[in-house]
Structures are given as C-alpha cells and as structure tokens.
Amino acid sequence: MKFRVVFLTAHAVAVFTAVGAAVTHWPQPSLPTSPLYNGLAKTPPMGWSSWNQFGDLINETLIIETIDMMDKSGLRDAGFVFVNLDDGWQRYKGNRSYHNGPIEADPVKFPKGIRYLSDYAHSKGFRFGIYNGPGQQTCAGYTGSEGHFEEDAATWASWGVDHLKFDSCCSEGITAPASRVEEIFRNMSKALQATKRPIIHHACHCGWANVWKWAAKVGANHWRIGQDIPDDFNYPGHRDNYYFDVLDMLDRGKGLEKYSGPGHWNDYDMLIVGLNGKSSQLYGTGCSNIEYRTHFSMWCMVASPLLIGSDVRTLGPYDMETLLNKEMIAISQDPLGKAAELVRDDPRIQTELYMKEMSDGSPAIALLNRGTFTATMTVSPFRDLGKWWPKYKIRDVWKHEEQGVFNFTNPYTVEVAPHEAKILRITPMR
Ligand code: GLA
C-alpha cells in the first residue's frame, strides 16, 4: 500500500513536470559557433530554383514570369522568397582556364544581365540566388570558379546575390577525403565573407564525405545529404544506381537530425511537387497528388530547405494548395529549428511515425504510410514521444481541423492511405 502511494505521487509529479516543461522549459535554438557562420538561414531557406523543371534551359523571361507568378499566387507571402538560378546561366561551356576575365552571364539567355534580374527580384520582395562550382567546369559543363573564388564572390555580391549554391558536382569522387572537400567550402565561405554582403552558402557535395559532420564548421548554411532527387516517390532501388527518390532521401536522413539546426540545415534536395513527370531535366515518371503532398510534408518535418522545383506558372490548384499550407510551413519554419526524428516504425505494414519538437511545446507528428495498403495508425504520447500526457488534443494540419481530446483509454487512431502522411499537432491538456 505504501508502495502504491509513493508510485502515485511520483506519477503525479511526472504528469505535472511533463505538462509544465512543455510550456516553460523547452530547449532554445542553438546557432553555429563557427567564426565563418554568417548569421543567416535561421530557419530553412524557402523559395524556387530553376533546375528540377528546366535544367539549363533558363532565360530572363522565365525568371521574370516566375517572380511575377510567385508574387501573384501568394507563394512569396507564404515564405517562398528565394528565386535561385541553378546551373546554365554562365556564358561559356568548358574549362574556366580557357576564358580570362570575370565570369559572365549568357548574353542570349540573359540580355539585361544578372543584376537586372536581382534588382527585379528585390523590388518585388524576393531574394536572389545563383549557382557555380569549385572546379574548372560545373556539373552541366559550364565554366566553374577554380582559381577565381574571391573574384567570383565579389562579382556575385556586386550583382546583389543573396544565396550561392556551390556545387562540387561530386568532382573529387566519393572517396575524396573530407579534409580536401572541407577546404574547398571553407575557402568559398571566406570569399563570401570578404564581400561583406550577407550570402547564404549552400555547400553541395552529393551527400558524400559525411558533409553533415563538418559543413557548419566551414560556414555552410545547408548541404545536400544525398545525390539528386528524381521525379519519383518510391522507385525500386536507386534509379540508375544514383538517384535518391523521396523515400530514399528520408531513409538517408535517419540519424542525421542532430547535425541540423538554425543556420545549418540538412538539405534533402529541391522539391519535385508539380513536376508530374514532365521535367525537361529530371528522370522519373512523376508522383500522385498524395505523394507530392507527402513529400512536401516530410521535407517540412525534417526541416529541409524548401525550394520549389517545378514551373510555378503552370502549377495546378492541388499543388498550389499543398505549397501554400501555412500550418505546414509553420512547422518547417519553427524557430526552434529541430528536425523530425523517426520515433516508431512497423516494418510489417511499412508505417513510420516521426516527431518534430516545436517551440510552443506542441510537437508535430507525421504518420507516414510507405506501403501500398491503407494502414490504421495510433498515436500515444507516452509510447511514441516519451511524454506522460494523460490528456491531449490533436489537430490535423491538412484538414485544418481539431480532431478532439484523447487519453490513454481513447488514443487517437486514424486510417492512413498508401503513400500518405497525416500531419498532426499534439498539445497536452491539464
Ligand atoms: C548537380 C546537382 C543538381 C544541379 C546540377 C546542375 O547534379 O546535384 O542539383 O545543381 O548539378 O548541373
């Protein structure tokens, strides 16, 4: 009997502290301590990038029309503020050493120059990004920055650039020692710092050399965790032994959450929402509406940068609704900057439950069905989240609806369609 009283008391204290802790003692965001940290990207960068849909088939009209559409459609106001040129803006193909002088934009694709585009982007409340690589040539064979880091950084700064994707293009090989690759990105961080212009640094290295372990130290704000994404949700194996589809990328990120946070993010690659198998660049047959929504939801959960990769001028209403879900974006942009962790899985029916801690103490949860049959999933704060919350409420982020109040004897249970992710917010109640 005495034992029982002690147990109940301890139980009551646990309940009190768990509920109280959620409100008052939540961990604070921690920024990188490296002297090369530029103070930027305190939440995962959001915007648009030209590569996934267009490859190097880009030009001034496309970028202006994209900016106008992102303005008109509400994408900018929802947080998608970066407009980033990927590879193919440069004037020349071939080795940089064949061309003396400063790096130039292709005068046919961009007759008014890059400064004109960045001014236009800024005038409409956007930020502007550019791409290049550290070698003689970029991935698509355009002139790289080898031997010209400082000069190119100064050129981009003079053009009003706010974001640089600096892409090694796996060029030093999968076995390149981390120290060699670190040096490359450290040198570009220093070159960017020397311009005195705040420029986000994306250190793109195919997700090799354990880049997540050292990239923040050398001043990078985000880094790819895997090779390129194709327009596939779950292609058997890796397409061409290279590409990481949506589920591959999520698998790749498991265990890497701790390397991500405000100012320094694991990058799961640009979004494929809305490509519908029609990209002129990416392989893949496209995904269903539900799969694209799941992909977007999970990228928000794992705190990846969110760069739309499709043609925003032709996005359909379902995809627009996906990208404009403010509750979902609030999960991505939460100032605590935690990436979701896998906390439970059931390989038998291919379901997974992820939890992302949030600054207001109401975690976000993803119930992901990777399988091809509808799955019934439940959430238990104690079993799944290690939280002793006898009573809690649940909100469905895609339905925009409270689902009710739940407890030990009446846990939240829901059917999850094949390849769907239910995204929930769970809030303890006294
Ligand atoms: C690599 C990158 C892509 C894209 C292309 C451009 O493949 O991983 O995201 O930037 O280069 O050539």
Residues whose N, C-alpha, C, O or C-beta is under 5 A from the ligand:
A	BS01	GLA	W51 D86 D87 C139 A140 D228
